[in-house]
Amino acid sequence: MGWKAEKGALKEWLCKVLIKIGALKFGTFTLPSGALSPYYINLRIVPSFPEVFQKICSIYQRLVEEEIGLASFERIGGIPLSALPLASCLSFTLRKPLVLIRREEEHGRERRVEGILMPGDRVLPVDDVITTGRSLS
């Protein structure tokens, strides 16, 4: 089976399992951007189902390898807090260093990136939900 066919089968499995564990819901949902969506995916609960989480991590790993390529980035950047389990798993399986990308804060050390980030490093951002990409700004 080629990657395109395998990817289709993985999407189908993913939709079914997310519905089964209650992570995919249908209805009318207001997104943080104010836009309406006919569905909502809550990936925060996935690590509570270790077998599902392991499979989803392997799907993400394969997607990164097949569609982005390991040479395209040096680091994985987890967007706290919900994406940290997935970002950590990808960092481990892909053998790429992990950095944590924080929201701007007015207290503490005011660091936006925790971990080692070298000038010129390309970072693959990992978030649990992407609608507009605003959590990176």
Backbone as CSV, one residue per row, in Angstrom:
resi,resn,N_x,N_y,N_z,CA_x,CA_y,CA_z,C_x,C_y,C_z
1,MET,0.848,-1.174,0.000,0.000,0.000,0.000,0.895,1.239,0.000
2,GLY,0.614,2.164,-0.908,1.386,3.397,-0.971,0.988,4.357,0.147
3,TRP,1.809,5.406,0.327,1.577,6.361,1.406,0.223,7.045,1.273
4,LYS,-0.185,7.385,0.053,-1.463,8.086,-0.139,-2.635,7.225,0.345
5,ALA,-2.642,5.958,-0.020,-3.709,5.049,0.416,-3.628,4.800,1.917
6,GLU,-2.412,4.633,2.415,-2.234,4.402,3.848,-2.702,5.617,4.648
7,LYS,-2.396,6.803,4.138,-2.806,8.034,4.808,-4.334,8.124,4.881
8,GLY,-5.012,7.727,3.820,-6.474,7.721,3.825,-7.031,6.769,4.872
9,ALA,-6.440,5.585,4.978,-6.882,4.608,5.979,-6.612,5.121,7.389
10,LEU,-5.476,5.790,7.589,-5.151,6.345,8.906,-6.118,7.457,9.294
11,LYS,-6.509,8.286,8.332,-7.485,9.351,8.608,-8.812,8.751,9.059
12,GLU,-9.233,7.708,8.362,-10.496,7.053,8.714,-10.419,6.463,10.123
13,TRP,-9.330,5.765,10.434,-9.144,5.202,11.776,-9.146,6.307,12.817
14,LEU,-8.426,7.384,12.534,-8.310,8.490,13.478,-9.675,9.102,13.784
15,CYS,-10.474,9.351,12.767,-11.815,9.909,12.995,-12.650,8.980,13.868
16,LYS,-12.632,7.700,13.557,-13.425,6.737,14.328,-12.981,6.667,15.783
17,VAL,-11.669,6.611,16.011,-11.179,6.472,17.380,-11.383,7.764,18.168
18,LEU,-11.249,8.924,17.529,-11.483,10.185,18.237,-12.945,10.317,18.657
19,ILE,-13.855,9.846,17.833,-15.275,9.835,18.208,-15.485,8.870,19.376
20,LYS,-14.888,7.683,19.283,-15.055,6.653,20.316,-14.594,7.127,21.691
21,ILE,-13.463,7.849,21.754,-12.952,8.291,23.057,-13.525,9.645,23.484
22,GLY,-14.367,10.234,22.645,-15.000,11.506,22.999,-14.168,12.734,22.688
23,ALA,-13.144,12.581,21.857,-12.289,13.718,21.513,-12.799,14.493,20.300
24,LEU,-13.656,13.880,19.489,-14.231,14.539,18.314,-15.728,14.661,18.523
25,LYS,-16.195,15.908,18.519,-17.616,16.176,18.732,-18.139,17.020,17.584
26,PHE,-19.399,16.793,17.244,-20.046,17.544,16.177,-21.134,18.428,16.759
27,GLY,-21.338,19.573,16.150,-22.312,20.557,16.609,-21.893,21.912,16.077
28,THR,-22.174,22.955,16.833,-21.715,24.298,16.479,-20.826,24.787,17.608
29,PHE,-19.588,25.083,17.271,-18.605,25.483,18.273,-17.992,26.816,17.880
30,THR,-17.840,27.692,18.863,-17.180,28.973,18.627,-15.700,28.809,18.948
31,LEU,-14.870,29.053,17.963,-13.426,28.935,18.122,-12.873,30.189,18.794
32,PRO,-11.663,30.122,19.350,-11.072,31.309,19.983,-11.025,32.528,19.062
33,SER,-10.949,32.287,17.753,-10.922,33.387,16.787,-12.293,34.031,16.611
34,GLY,-13.347,33.376,17.153,-14.710,33.860,16.980,-15.442,33.167,15.843
35,ALA,-14.708,32.465,14.989,-15.321,31.734,13.881,-16.097,30.535,14.420
36,LEU,-17.097,30.112,13.663,-17.885,28.936,14.035,-17.354,27.712,13.302
37,SER,-17.409,26.573,13.976,-16.961,25.316,13.390,-18.025,24.251,13.625
38,PRO,-18.253,23.356,12.650,-19.234,22.281,12.827,-18.691,21.106,13.648
39,TYR,-17.448,21.167,14.055,-16.864,20.100,14.866,-15.820,20.682,15.807
40,TYR,-15.476,19.902,16.837,-14.444,20.296,17.794,-13.622,19.060,18.115
41,ILE,-12.314,19.199,18.053,-11.414,18.098,18.385,-10.633,18.490,19.628
42,ASN,-10.759,17.683,20.675,-10.061,17.925,21.930,-8.960,16.880,22.089
43,LEU,-7.766,17.204,21.604,-6.652,16.261,21.690,-6.054,16.190,23.089
44,ARG,-6.506,17.056,23.986,-5.964,17.047,25.349,-6.275,15.750,26.089
45,ILE,-7.345,15.066,25.690,-7.706,13.834,26.400,-7.005,12.596,25.839
46,VAL,-6.388,12.721,24.678,-5.781,11.556,24.025,-4.747,10.852,24.904
47,PRO,-3.842,11.565,25.613,-2.878,10.838,26.452,-3.516,10.006,27.566
48,SER,-4.795,10.226,27.842,-5.501,9.403,28.830,-5.834,8.020,28.281
49,PHE,-5.597,7.813,27.002,-5.821,6.532,26.334,-4.484,6.104,25.715
50,PRO,-3.617,5.434,26.496,-2.244,5.160,26.049,-2.118,4.459,24.702
51,GLU,-2.978,3.494,24.410,-2.872,2.787,23.129,-3.183,3.727,21.974
52,VAL,-4.215,4.552,22.154,-4.593,5.526,21.126,-3.486,6.567,20.979
53,PHE,-2.978,7.048,22.107,-1.921,8.056,22.082,-0.691,7.536,21.343
54,GLN,-0.307,6.303,21.625,0.859,5.711,20.958,0.646,5.653,19.447
55,LYS,-0.537,5.240,19.024,-0.831,5.141,17.589,-0.841,6.529,16.944
56,ILE,-1.438,7.511,17.623,-1.476,8.869,17.081,-0.063,9.437,16.980
57,CYS,0.771,9.165,17.963,2.169,9.608,17.892,2.869,8.999,16.683
58,SER,2.603,7.723,16.417,3.248,7.086,15.265,2.713,7.660,13.952
59,ILE,1.431,8.053,13.932,0.865,8.695,12.736,1.540,10.045,12.509
60,TYR,1.659,10.840,13.565,2.341,12.135,13.447,3.776,11.939,12.965
61,GLN,4.460,10.949,13.529,5.839,10.671,13.129,5.904,10.388,11.634
62,ARG,5.021,9.553,11.162,5.008,9.190,9.733,4.685,10.394,8.865
63,LEU,3.715,11.212,9.289,3.378,12.423,8.535,4.579,13.357,8.420
64,VAL,5.275,13.541,9.517,6.457,14.412,9.500,7.509,13.841,8.557
65,GLU,7.779,12.553,8.657,8.797,11.926,7.811,8.425,11.997,6.333
66,GLU,7.158,11.720,6.013,6.722,11.640,4.620,6.455,13.002,3.988
67,GLU,5.899,13.936,4.752,5.411,15.170,4.147,6.243,16.400,4.468
68,ILE,7.010,16.361,5.526,7.841,17.513,5.884,9.308,17.178,5.647
69,GLY,9.708,16.008,6.092,11.096,15.570,5.944,11.932,15.963,7.145
70,LEU,12.723,15.043,7.628,13.523,15.275,8.826,14.606,16.328,8.620
71,ALA,15.023,16.544,7.386,16.056,17.545,7.113,15.497,18.970,7.112
72,SER,14.182,19.113,7.228,13.546,20.435,7.161,13.589,21.206,8.471
73,PHE,13.989,20.563,9.553,14.002,21.231,10.855,15.036,20.578,11.758
74,GLU,15.504,21.377,12.731,16.480,20.872,13.696,15.867,20.598,15.058
75,ARG,14.786,21.283,15.386,14.173,21.191,16.707,12.663,21.017,16.557
76,ILE,12.070,20.477,17.606,10.615,20.398,17.704,10.205,21.380,18.786
77,GLY,9.229,22.222,18.477,8.763,23.221,19.435,7.367,22.904,19.907
78,GLY,7.245,22.520,21.159,5.939,22.235,21.744,5.299,23.518,22.241
79,ILE,4.035,23.717,21.897,3.286,24.884,22.336,2.553,24.478,23.613
80,PRO,2.997,24.970,24.778,2.355,24.556,26.027,0.897,24.973,26.073
81,LEU,0.176,24.292,26.797,0.552,23.158,27.625,0.049,21.866,26.997
82,SER,-1.017,21.944,26.255,-1.657,20.722,25.775,-0.860,19.934,24.752
83,ALA,0.004,20.586,23.989,0.745,19.874,22.950,2.024,19.226,23.466
84,LEU,2.363,19.454,24.718,3.633,18.926,25.229,3.734,17.404,25.186
85,PRO,2.676,16.651,25.501,2.820,15.192,25.383,3.158,14.752,23.957
86,LEU,2.465,15.304,22.972,2.722,14.936,21.581,4.092,15.428,21.123
87,ALA,4.445,16.656,21.458,5.750,17.193,21.068,6.878,16.374,21.694
88,SER,6.708,15.982,22.949,7.724,15.161,23.623,7.874,13.810,22.942
89,CYS,6.754,13.206,22.593,6.778,11.912,21.909,7.494,12.036,20.562
90,LEU,7.166,13.073,19.793,7.821,13.275,18.499,9.317,13.525,18.664
91,SER,9.670,14.318,19.646,11.080,14.594,19.910,11.833,13.289,20.170
92,PHE,11.253,12.434,20.966,11.874,11.159,21.313,11.974,10.237,20.098
93,THR,10.856,10.054,19.383,10.852,9.087,18.276,11.637,9.572,17.064
94,LEU,11.636,10.891,16.824,12.368,11.430,15.677,13.808,11.801,16.029
95,ARG,14.138,11.702,17.319,15.477,12.031,17.802,15.869,13.467,17.446
96,LYS,14.926,14.367,17.715,15.141,15.800,17.502,14.971,16.500,18.842
97,PRO,15.845,17.449,19.176,15.727,18.158,20.451,14.397,18.905,20.575
98,LEU,13.909,18.972,21.798,12.634,19.626,22.091,12.884,20.979,22.740
99,VAL,12.164,21.987,22.270,12.117,23.279,22.945,10.654,23.575,23.238
100,LEU,10.426,24.303,24.307,9.067,24.672,24.688,8.858,26.130,24.332
101,ILE,7.825,26.401,23.575,7.522,27.761,23.142,6.417,28.291,24.035
102,ARG,6.748,29.341,24.788,5.805,29.873,25.773,5.133,31.132,25.262
103,ARG,3.975,31.397,25.826,3.315,32.674,25.567,4.095,33.772,26.264
104,GLU,3.961,34.965,25.769,4.636,36.104,26.384,4.071,36.331,27.775
105,GLU,4.967,36.459,28.751,4.548,36.653,30.136,5.220,37.891,30.701
106,GLU,4.598,38.451,31.711,5.162,39.638,32.346,5.818,39.302,33.677
107,HIS,6.029,38.044,33.964,6.666,37.643,35.208,7.700,36.555,34.917
108,GLY,8.422,36.172,35.927,9.433,35.132,35.746,10.609,35.640,34.935
109,ARG,11.219,34.743,34.192,12.413,35.100,33.420,12.069,35.687,32.062
110,GLU,10.784,35.740,31.746,10.302,36.305,30.482,10.923,35.621,29.266
111,ARG,11.185,34.344,29.369,11.740,33.597,28.243,10.606,33.044,27.406
112,ARG,10.669,33.249,26.104,9.663,32.708,25.191,9.984,31.270,24.807
113,VAL,11.263,30.908,24.852,11.674,29.558,24.474,12.474,28.956,25.619
114,GLU,12.038,27.785,26.068,12.778,27.029,27.080,13.487,25.891,26.365
115,GLY,14.748,25.718,26.665,15.548,24.704,26.002,16.628,25.376,25.176
116,ILE,17.370,24.588,24.454,18.492,25.117,23.676,18.047,25.356,22.242
117,LEU,18.123,26.609,21.835,17.786,27.008,20.470,18.969,27.800,19.932
118,MET,19.552,27.313,18.860,20.736,27.944,18.281,20.322,28.874,17.144
119,PRO,21.097,29.931,16.901,20.790,30.818,15.774,20.717,30.018,14.472
120,GLY,19.684,30.260,13.700,19.500,29.562,12.431,18.745,28.254,12.532
121,ASP,18.490,27.751,13.745,17.722,26.513,13.893,16.315,26.691,13.337
122,ARG,15.864,25.687,12.622,14.483,25.659,12.141,13.690,24.773,13.092
123,VAL,12.527,25.263,13.500,11.717,24.586,14.516,10.400,24.134,13.899
124,LEU,10.064,22.879,14.122,8.763,22.351,13.726,7.807,22.594,14.883
125,PRO,6.844,23.529,14.745,5.913,23.775,15.851,4.886,22.653,15.958
126,VAL,4.605,22.234,17.181,3.597,21.201,17.429,2.597,21.779,18.417
127,ASP,1.343,21.837,17.996,0.266,22.333,18.845,-0.832,21.285,18.841
128,ASP,-1.728,21.343,19.819,-2.807,20.353,19.858,-3.966,20.755,18.959
129,VAL,-4.103,22.031,18.657,-5.187,22.514,17.803,-4.617,23.598,16.903
130,ILE,-4.940,23.516,15.632,-4.535,24.595,14.733,-5.762,25.028,13.947
131,THR,-6.154,26.264,14.181,-7.227,26.851,13.380,-6.697,28.068,12.647
132,THR,-6.025,28.962,13.387,-5.487,30.178,12.780,-3.992,30.322,13.003
133,GLY,-3.402,29.555,13.912,-1.995,29.703,14.248,-1.728,30.820,15.237
134,ARG,-2.779,31.400,15.830,-2.622,32.544,16.725,-1.871,32.211,18.003
135,SER,-1.871,30.968,18.456,-1.172,30.662,19.705,0.335,30.806,19.551
136,LEU,0.826,30.876,18.322,2.246,31.112,18.089,2.601,32.586,18.160
137,SER,1.605,33.457,18.007,1.913,34.898,17.981,1.968,35.489,19.364
